[in-house]
Amino acid sequence: MWPVNGDMESGMDHPERGGVTVLEPADPAAVPAPRAEPGPTSRWARALAGAGYRAPRRASAAEQLVPPMPDGPGVTPAVVEPSPLLARIGVRLPDPLWSWLCRWAGWLGPLAVALFAGVLRFTNLGSPHALIFDETYYAKDAYALWHLGYESSWPDDANGLITAPNPAVPLQHQAAFVVHPPVGKWIIALGEQLYGMSPLGWRFMVAVLGTLSVLMLARIGRRMFRSTLLGCVAGLLLSVDGLHFVLSRTAILDLLVMFWFLAAFGLLLVDRDRTRARIAERIEQGLPADWWHLGWRPYRLAAGVCLGLMTGTKWSGAPAILALVLLAAFWDSSARRLAAVRRVPGSLPLVVRQLWDFCWSGLSIGLVAGATYLAGWTSWILSSPEPGKGGYLRDWAAQHPGGSWTWMPDWARSLWHYHHEIWHFNVNLTSPHTYQSNPWSWLLLGRPVSFFYESPKNGQSGCTTAECAREVLAIGTPLLWWAGIVALVYCLYRWAMRRDWRAGAILCALAAGYLPWFNYQARTIFLFYAVCFVPFLVLAVTMMIGAMLGRADASPDRRLAGGTGAGLLVVAVMWNFLYFYPIYTGQTIPMDDWRARMWLDTWI
């Protein structure tokens, strides 16, 4: 395992460690001796050396390719010294227990954060007892999909019948035109099969994936920043983001799009580390750094599956395929450039290998994503092609036997025409809506969406004043999002001026979830679409917090100041979430308290 000094100016692949000390390998003999650095040669360098400046040691290519993880088996020593902080407050854990906790902190910390997020999301999940906002579509479509294999139409009074004290489910067999692929509705339907056609049932699986996304982000943050602390901070911040929280408790598709996007990003991050480890091994063995025979890359293929499931939930996930294909190719290309430092005779030209990176990335990710997307339509394809007996437009090819595409199977022609109709609907949706917003205002939280609102009077729904309000408002935690704007500026600086790959990855993923919406200025769109890129906004804030904490070898005063500022930011975000919690969960509060939380006029 290679040690990393954490110097922000060293140009290393992981130039900063978020202020967390890296545990050294248990066996000092396993650490290669530092290389002798040449003395200063220029007059300016000699002047700096005379003033006491010492340039940081330049890391080897292998060190840059494979920075060590902060903890875990093989990294954490078998016996860890007791914590000075715990000793200071009079707590002394048994040495075996303390060592075990340190060794598995990389899992225990994220799991604890995910447990916290799960408690928040599952508490009173069935409230409000209603089909709120677009649940009126997706909950019923999911039920029909599970029972019929395709979405069907519903009578006008279906919502009242489903949520009545003695509920009834008026399922019909007539196919309905729906504008989103089936994958997300299959997921919602699984919860309905577990807990019935009820608010708990149709929200259950969304809450599960919302909780798992917190765990994933904590692990992703740990891997990106090589800091378990910063990984847990990222998970904690996501768990208290209002938009993520509300959509984790609502049966609509956008949280599921976010989940598969984040999963694909995390899998590619693991693939990046594994591939670079193989290259480092080749360098150490003196072999050419060719990439033709690097072996099986299952994590990259799994990322393609996740991207197919993302697009199979909502078409808004499609730009992420291109973004992550390019990101993976650039990561491979970057590894090639590092490996080129140790080129040996027989290596292929660098440009040839880089071209292969882009081609292979597109094929391995894009083709798998496309096949997964098509598989999501299996139940529609297998439904009856007879008129009036299968999915919507399943019989279209039989009704239109002519044309130049008759060589295609009927199901493929029908599916293609169905996609044409979906595309036409989505690009021409311009009908005005009370809560529609422009993406220019999203980071500022200019126009949130009210999913549910009631105005109970005294004695109704727990109201104890003359007038109360009860609302579920889909809005991010304001202090987190506004801090995120500053963090994005910091990431732009880190990427443009320092070529920090982490900042570039965060910006790439966020752009994939955000920028495409600017192409639809006339379309009816909503702030809650932004949940797709919320995890990457949180990663940007976490990276900024790591910079605030400072390097592990910074002075005590610098560490104290940075830790205080970072701690205050995290505490402020958590307070802000708790303050808005009543209007995230539909609690009955006095009207004056509700008005106090409407910080902007556009929030009403």
Secondary structure, DSSP 8 states (H G I E B T S, - for coil): -------TTS--SS---TT------S-GGGS----------SHHHHHHHHTT--------HHHHHS---SSSTTTS-SS----HHHHHTT----HHHHHHHHHTHHHHHHHHHHHHHHHHHHTTTT-S-S--TTHHHHHHHHHHHHHHSS-B---TTHHHHHTSSS-------SB---SS-SHHHHHHHHHHHHH-SSHHHHHHHHHHHHHHHHHHHHHHHHHHHT-HHHHHHHHHHHHT-HHHHHHHTS--SHHHHHHHHHHHHHHHHHHHHHHHHHHHHHHHTT-----TT----HHHHHHHHHHHHHHTT-GGGHHHHHHHHHHHHHHHHHHHHHHGGG--TT---HHHHHHHHHHHHIIIIIIHHHHHHHHTTHHHHHS--STTTSSTTTTHHHH---STTTTS-HHHHHHHHHHHHHHHHHHT-----TT---GGGTTTT-S-EEEEEE--BTTSTT--SSBEEEEEEE---HHHHHHHHHHHHHHHHHHHHH--HHHHHHHHHHHHHHGGGGG-TTS---GGGGGGGHHHHHHHHHHHHHHHH--TTS-HHHHHHHHHHHHHHHHHHHHHHHHHHHHHHT-EEEHHHHHHT--SGGG-
